[in-house]
Amino acid sequence: MNYRTLGESDVEVSEVGFGAWVVGTDWWGDRDEQQAIDMVRHAVDRGITFFDTGDVYGHGASEEIIGQALADRREEVTIGTKIGYDFYNNPQAGHGELPKEVTPEWIETALDRSLDRLDTDYVDVLQLHNANVEEVDRDVLETLDELQESGRVDAVGWALGPSIGWLAEGEAAIEHEFDALQTVFNLFEQGPGMHFVDEIDRQDADTSIMARVPHSSGLLNEQVTPETELEDGDHRSHRPTAWYETGWEKVEQLRFLERDGERTMAQAAIQWLLYHDSVATVTPTFRTTDDIDAWASASDAPALSDGEYERVQELYAENFGIERDDGMDAYRSSVGGEDIESAGVQPASGD
C-alpha cells in the first residue's frame, strides 16, 4: 500500500481507503455487527489506513462500528466522517434524502456526537455532507477553522452529491482551500472529477480529491455483468438497464488495461484515478474480505503508462464510439445550472 497526504494538512491516507457506508446499513448487503468489525480490521491488516464514514450512515451505526473496530489501533489509522443531516429528528424513508442542517451550532453538536460514537477525542477529517454552496458561509468557514485550532479536527473536507449540485460546490471547496473534496469519479464518469482536477491545477491549489464509486457501480470491477440480477434493496439497482448495457460494451474496449497476473480491470480502474496527482485516495465499495484483498493491492499494481492513459481518454472523448442514450439523468445544480453550462461537463451519477 502507498500513502498520500490531504491538502496542506499532515493527514496521511492510504491510496485505497475504506468507505464505511457499507457497514451500519443494509444498502450494500446484509452483515451482522461482528462481520462488519472483522471487515474493518481485515482492511487494516491489508494496509488500508483511511476509513471514511458519516454520521447519517445507519444513523450513527457506521461510526459506532468503526469506533469499536479501530479502538486499539486509533493511532495507526485516519478516520474521516461527515456531518450535515438531521437524522436525529427525522425518520429515514428508504434511500431518500433527509433534511440538512449546516450551521455553526449544528456542526459543533454533530461533531461532538460523532466523536462519542467513534470513541475518540478527535477526527482526522471532518467533511460537510452534501452541503449546498450557499450554506457554507463565512460563519461556517470560521467554525471549521476553530475546530482545527481546538485539535478536535485535523483536516476539513466537502463531500459532494449526488443529491446536491456539483460544480459550484467543488469549485468553492477549492477556492476556500479545503483539504479534501470527495466526489463520484471514475473512468466512465469523469465529470465533475476531471473538472476539479483541472481546476486544482489551474489554481495551483492544494485541495486533494477523494474519489468514490471508482468502479462505476459494479461495471469496472465486473461484479455487475449481463447475468447479474440486482435485488430491489441493492443500491446499484437505481441505474437504468441501458446504462449497464452501454457500460458492458465499454468494458470490452478497455481490455488492453489488463495485465495477466499483474493488474485486473478493477485494479486498472483504481490506477486510472491514481494517475492524477490531486487524487489522494480512492474508496471502493467493499462487500467482502475478498474484495478488500483484491482492491487494496491495486495501490501496488503497475501504474498506467502515459500511452495507456491517453488511449483511455481518446475512447472517453468519443464516448467509446457508442451513440445510444444510456438513460442517465443530467447533473443537478444548486445555482440554476450556471456552473454546469460554464464548465461544459457530461452527466455523472450517484453510488
Secondary structure by P-SEA (a helix, b strand, c coil): cbbbbcccccccccccccccccccccccccccaaaaaaaaaaaaaacccbbbbccccccaaaaaaaaaaaccccccbbbbbbcccccccccccccccccccccaaaaaaaaaaaaaaaccccccbbbbcccccccccaaaaaaaaaaaaaccccbbbbbbccccccaaaaaaaaaaccccccccccccccaaaaaaaaaaaaacccbbbbbcccccccccccccccccccccccccccccaaaaaaaaaaaaaaccccccccccaaaaaaaaaaccccccbbbcccccaaaaaacccccccccccaaaaaaaaaaaaaccccccccccccccccccaaaaaaabbbbbbcc
